[in-house]
Amino acid sequence: MSLVLREECNAPSSNLYERAFRTTTAPLAFAAWADGELCAQQVNEAFARLFDFPSHAPHGQPLRRIFRGASSIQVRLAVEQCLRDREPARFRIAHGAASEFKILEVEVHHVGGDGADCALISLSEARSPLALSSLGEAGVLAELAPLSRGLVYIHDVVHNVLRCAAHPVLERLGLAPGSIPADKALQMVDPADRKILARLLKRQLAAADGEVIQCVCRVRDIHGQVIWVGVRTQIFARTPDGEVQCILGVATDETEHYTYEAEIAAAANALAHAELNERRRIGRELHDSTSQLLVAARLGLSRLAGLDLPNEEATHVLEDTRQAIEGAQREIRNFSFVLHPPSLMETGLADALQTFAVGFARRTGLDITFDVGRAGWRLPFTIKVALFRVAQEALMNVYRHAQAARVEVRLKHKGRRIVLEVEDNGIGMRGTGGQPPIEGVGISGMRARMMQIGGALDLLGGPTGVLVRASVAHELRPPRKPRSRAPASSAAGRRAREDVAGYEGFA
């Protein structure tokens, strides 16, 4: 918290007034605390003319009524700091009177003696632009605030206060411009995200000059609603010993962005569930209806085989038809198995992939090995579905086209990316005339799935074998604590039992 001794101040002595006010034509004013706020105790005629006041009208006026807008905040912050630290400040402000608009250089100096504890404010018209480092804290806030859609603030690490100009975010949080205790601001952050801000500060204290550190956290406004706030900071000033003294930051309201993101994620999740349900329905129809019709056709052919056929040609036709029906039944069983996977919601991606690989190997005769580098990942349902479907399609391509005997399925993480690899030892990617092969519907479908979740799909192949690699960036999170199973009457429980029962039905 900013600590300033707010005591009444006697007007400067006549000797001090004569020396300061009578020897310059620059606008001058003495400011001090009075009635709990900073006021102009004495001003000279040049100061009164600059602000269109009668000669002595500004005497005793609060600074907030003399300076307007962002300039008022700049000047009051500078005077407050000067009275507290007894260090001079230099910055600039924008001043408009009637049709004139000027940039004024402001200097604030501490003046003490004869029972006075005041700040001398001197103004002059700016002749050249000032560097950002020359503006001082108040100047930086006023210069940058209009240029940023976010709340520009300075974190005084030594005194643990935040100093900021007016901004809609402050109003929404019920805070006033000026000095805000950092602990008070931290209490408004969602408890789950306070560690994020602590890590941000720790990283910033160890950062190099000019390095930008950023994070996103949730804050509760005065109505208890959640605001997503993006924070970007960099070092603003250091002590003579090189320790971080002040940090310049921008806090931006990202609620709209995260709301849209959540809505898009919910829509994608609903689409993934709808697709899963539709595939399950088609798989069951194929298994329960089409497959049964083929069984009936096979029984009819078996009866014909027991009759006396007219000639050898009819016998061959009958055998060819029987083999075609057996092939169709095998394809339908495999297709139904692919359409109706193990429950991703219940078992997770790694277990579902391994279960599917075992079943697919049993049906196709492929030697499939499965390797998961790290268990216990908690991923969004959309990512799990996309990676699972890519693995299914890749294995189907191997079965249909690769003429392979062995396949390796690997699930691992590299940095912040989840990586799925399916590699076979088949005939490889052979094009026509030395050109790469044209991508079919399966490959383009896999690539589209990964693009929908912000991921990528790569195909690497040579004379033998093909490697399909799907990857997507995601923050790995620990698994949730085990929960009791849903009661039999709940929809979730019914879906879980239907998933397992349906899957076992295709075994």
N, C-alpha and C positions, 0 to 999 in steps of 0.2 A: 504494500500500500504506500502511496505517496504521502510522506509525512512533512507537512509545512506548518510552522508555528503561525497560526492565523490570529494575530493580535492586532489591536488597533494601533495605528501609526499616527504620530503627530506630523503635521505638515513640515516639510524641510525648512530649515532656518533661513532667514532673509539673506544671510551671507552666502549660504549654499545656493539659494535661488538666484542671487545676483550673478555668481560665477557661472552657473550652468545655463541660465536662460538669457542673460543679457549679452553674452559674447558670441552668440551664433544666430544665424537666421534660419537654421534648420528646424523643422517641427520637433518639439521636445515635450515630454510629459513624464511626471513622476507618478508611479503606480504603487499601491500598497493594499493590504487587506483592510476592509472596512465593512462592518455588518455582515461578515461571513462571505464576502466576495471581493474580487479584485476591482479596485476603482482608480480613476485618475484623480490624484490628490492636487496636482498643480499642472497646468499646461501653459505653453507660451502662445503668443498671437499667431505664429506661423502654423502651429498645430491646430488651433481653432479655425483658421481660414481653410486649411486643407480639408477639414471635415464639415465645412459650411456651418460652423457654430458661431454665435456671437462671442465676443472677446473672452469672457470668462465662463460661458455656459457649460463647458465640459467639466469644470471643477466639481469633484465629488461624484461624477457619473460613473456607473459600472462600465468596465471595458466592453462587456458584451453589447452595450447599447451604442458605443462609439464605433467599434469595428463590427462589421457584419459578415454573415456567412462563414465560409471556411477561414477567412482572415481572423475572425473573432476567436476561433478555437486555437489558431496558430499563436496569436499574441498571448492569450491567456495561459496556454501551456508553457510558452517560453518564459513569461514573467513568473509563473509558479515555480518552474525549475530554477530560475535565477535566484529567487528568494530562498529556495531550499538549499541549493548547492553553492550559491554565491559565485557561480561561474557565468561569464558572459555568453550571449547567444547572438547569432547572426543568421538571418534568413530573409526571404522576400515574400511579399504578399501582393495580391491584385486589389487595386483600389479604383472604384468608379464613382465619379461625382458628376451629375448631370450627364452631358454627352461625352465627358472625358473618361478615359480608361488608362490607368498607369500601373506600372510594376514598381513597387516601392521596396527598397532595401531597409530592413529593420535591424537595429542593434539594441540589445537589452543588457544593461550593466547594473550590478548591485551597487547601491549607495548606502552607506551607514555613517552614523555619527550624529551627535547632538540629539540622541534619543530617537533618531529616525532609522527605519529599516525599510528602504524603498528600492524600487527598480526604476532606472532611468531609461525611457524609451526614446530613441532618436530615429527619425525617418528621413530618407533621401530617395530621390528618383533613381532607379536602377539604370546604369549606363551600359552594362553588358550582361549577358547571361551568367548565372552562377552554376558551378558544378554541384552535383547532387550532394557530395560530401560536405559542401560549404553551407548547405541550407539549414543544418541542424534538424533535430527530430520534428519539431513543429512544421518546419518548412517542407520536409520530405512528405509528411502526411498530407499537407495541403496541395503539394505539387502532384503527388501520385494518385490521390483519392479520385479526382475527376477522370483520370485516365484508365482506371480499372473498374470493372463491374463488380469486383469483390471488395471486401472491407480491408483497407490498408491499415496495418497497425505496427507498432514497435514494442517488442518485448524487452523491457528493462530487466535483465537477468539479475543485476546486483540488488535492486529494490523489489524484484518480483512483481512488477506491475505491467499492465498492457496500456499503451497510450494510443488512442485512435480518434479519427475524425468521425463526423456524422455519417451514418449509412443505414439503409433499410434493415439490414441484418441486426444492427443494434436495437432498433425499435422493436423488431419481432422478438428479440430476447429480453426486452424490458430493461436495457442498459442505456446509460447516457454517455455521450462522447466525453473524452477526457481520459483520466487515469482510472483504470479498472484493476482491482487486485487479481493477480493471476489465479489465486486459489478460488476466488469467486467464479471466474470463468470456467475453471476446471470442474466445479461442482455441477455445472449445467451440461457437461458432457455425459453421454450414456455410460453407466458404470462399466459396461463390457468393452468400451473403447478408450477408457482412460489410460490403459497401458500403451495404446497406440500413440497417444500424445507424449507419454513419458519416453517412449523409444525415439520419437521425433526429436525431442529436446536433447536427448543423450547423443543422438547422431549429429545434431547441429553443433553442439559444443565441441565435437571432435572434427567437424568439417573444415575444409580449407576455405579461404576467402573466395567468394563468388560461386561456391558450390550450392546448388539448390536442393533442398530436402523437401519432400512432400508426403502427404498422407491424406486419408479420408476418414472422417469419424462422424458419429451421430450426436446431435445436440437437441435438447428439449427446449422448445420455446415457452413463452409465458402461459400458453394454453395447454402445455403438455404434449404438443404434437412434435413428431420427429423431424428434424432438419438434417439432411446430409450436407456436411461442410467439407470442402476440399481445402487443404492448407498447404501453402508453398512458402518456404522460408529461406533466408540466407543471412549470413553475418553482416551486421551493419557497422558495428564499432567494437574495438577491443580496448582493454586497459593498457597502460604502459608496459605491464608485464606480459602482454600477449593473450590474456584471458578474454573470453567472449564477454562483452559488456552489454551490447544490445543486439537484438535480432529483428530484422525487417521481415514482415510476413504479410501475406494476402489470404484472407479467408473468403471463399466463394460458395454461395448457396448452390449446391448441386442436386437439390431435392428433385427437381423436375427430371433431370437426366436419370437419376436412380429409380424414379417412379416409372418412367418409360421402360427402363431396362428390366425392372421387375415385371411389368406387364408383358413385355416381349418374352421374358423367360417363362412366365405362366402360360402364355399362348403356345410357345414351343413345347412346353411340358404336356399341355392338353393335346397337342397334335401328336406327340409321341405316344401318348396313351391311346388315342383314337386309332393310330396306325397299328399298334400292338393288338388292340381288340379286333380290328378288321382282319388282320392276318390270322389271328386265332380262329375267327369265325370261318374264314376260307379253308384253313387247315382242317378244321373239324368236318366241314362239308365234304372235302375231298376224301377224308378218312372214312366218314360214316356213310356217304352216299355213293360217290364215284367208285371208290375202292370196292364197295359191296357189289356194285353192278359188274365190275370186272371179275369178282369171285364167281358170280353167277354164270358169266360167260365161260369161265374156265371149267366149271362143272358141266356145262352143256357140251363143251368140246371133249371132255373125258367120256361122256356118254356116247358121242359119235365115234370116238376111237374104239369103243367096244363093238361097234357094228361092222358088218362086212362092207368095205368100201369098194366102189366099182373098179378102181385101178390104182396103180402106184402113185400117179400124179396127184390124185386126191389125198392120198396119205401124206405126201410132202406138204401140200397146201394146209392140211389140218395141223401138221406139226409146226409149220412157220407161224400160223395164227396163234397157236398156243404159246410159243416163245415170245411173240410180240405182246400178248396180253400179260405174260409174266414180267416182261420188261417194263410195261406200263405200270403194273402194280408196284414194282420196285421203285420206279421214279416217283410215283405218287406218295409212297411211304417216306422217301427221302425228302420230298418237297413239303409234305405235311410236317415232318420233323423240323425242317428249317423255319416254316411259318409259325410254329408253336414252340418257342424256346423255353428253357427253364425261367423261373420267375426272377427277373432282375431286381425287383423290389425287395424280395425276401433274402436272396442268397448273395447279392452283390455281383459286380462285374467279373471279378476273378473266378469265383466259384461257378458262375453261370457259363463262362467261356470253357472252363475245364470240363464241366459236365457235358456241354455240347460237343466238345472235341472227342470225348470218349465215345459218345453215342454215334457221332458221325464216322469215327474210325471203324466201329463195329458194323455199320451199314455198308460202308464203301470199300473196306479192306485196306484203307490207307494206314500207314504207320505214322500216327500223329503224336508228337511230344509237346508238352505244354510247360512253359516256364514263367513264373510270376516273380519279379524281383523284390517286391515289397507288398506285403498283405495289409489289410486294414484301411484301404483308401475309402474315403467318403466323397463321392462324385455326384454332381447333378444328374437327374434321371435322363435328361436329353443327351448328355455326353455318354452315359452308359449305353443307351440304346444305339447311338450312332456307331460307337466302337464295336458293339456286339454285331450289328448288321454288316459292318465292313468285314469282320472276321468271318461271318457266315458266307458272304458273297465271295470272298477270297478263297475259302475252302471249296465252295461249289465250282469256282473256275478251275481250281486245281483238279478236282474230280472229273470235270467234263473235258478239259482241254490240255492239261499239262503232261499227261501220261507219266505221272510221278508215282514213286513208291513211298516216299517219306516227306513229311511236312513238319516244320517247327513253328509253333505259335508262341510268341513272346510278348509279355505285358510288363512294362517297366516305366520308370520315370527318369528323365534327364533334366536336371534343374527344376524348372516349374512346368515342364511339359510332360504329359502322359503320352507314351509311345506304344503303339501296337504294331507288331511285325508278324507277317505270315510269309514263310520262306519254304519253297519246295525244291526238289532235285529233278524236276522234269525237263522238258525239251527247250525251255527258255522262250524268249520273245523273238520269234523268227518272222521277219517281214518279207515282203515281195520285192525282188530286185534290189536288195540291200537297204530298203526303206523300213522304218519302224512300223509295226503293225498298227492298223486303225483301231482306236479304242471302241469297244463294244458298249452296249447298254449297261452291263454290269460295272465296268470300270468307271464310266461317267457317272453312274448312280452313286458309287462309293465316294467319288470326288465331290459330288454335290452334297452328300451327307456331311462331309467334313467341313465344307465351306459354310454350311448353315450354322455350325457351332463355332465358327472362327478358326477351324483347324486346317490341316493340309494333308494331301495324299500324294505319295511318291511311289513310282514303280521303277525298280532297279533290276535289270536283267542282262544276261549275257548269253553265250552259246548254250549254257545249261542253267536251269533254275531261274526263278523269278522271286524277288523280294518285294512284298507290298508293305509299305510303311505308312501308318496313319498316326498323326500327332496333333495334339491340341494343348494350348496353355491353360493351366488351371492351378490354383493354390491347393496343395494337398492338405487335407484336414484329417485329424484323428477320427476314428469311427465313433459313432454315438454309443452311449451305454446301452446294453441289451435291454429291450423292453419286453414286457409280457405280451404274449400273443393276443390278437384281437378276439373278443368274444365271438361265439358262433353266430350271433345275430347281426354283427356289424358287416357293412359292405366290404371293408378291407379284409376281414376274415374270410368272407365268401370268395373274394377275388383270389386270395392266397391259396385256398383249397382248390379252386377251379384251376389255377395255374399248375399246381402240383399234379392234380388228378389228370388234367389234359395231357401234361407232358408224359406222365407214366403210361397213358393210353397209347402213345406212339412208340413206346419202347419195344 
